[in-house]
Amino acid sequence: MSSVKVAITIESETLKRVDALVAKKVFPNRSRAVQAAVAEKLDRMERTRLATECAKLDPAFEQALAEEGLGEELESWPAY
């Protein structure tokens, strides 16, 4: 995946925390630390959105929809 250089503004205390992680060799440099943090935050936001959308579903309706038309077909399915 290609990388693109960007400039950011960051609070000095946050930068000190990032630098401490770099000093402890948790990350090879500031760029990798910020890149990992942004990727993790985006992943978390996407999972939260999925959970929010799933919470809107009606379990009874989804169950009925999943079982729709299974009566006769169920008998013809092979046993596993």
Phi, psi and omega in degrees: 000134182282153180248151179233135180279133177226157175254137178230160172250132185222144180296145185298323179294321177295319179297322177298320179294319177297313180299326178295321177293322177293318179297326179278003180066024173290323176231150181288335181197174181300318183302313180294324179296314180293319179300315179295320181295317180294316180298317180296318179296317179296318177300316180296319180295321179293320178293322179296319179296318178298316179297320179297316179293320179295326180295338180282345183287146176268111183303320181295316179295317180296322179295314179298320179295320180293327183270354182300126176079011181272348185309298183281322183293328183301324181290331182273355179286142178289151178279139179248000000 
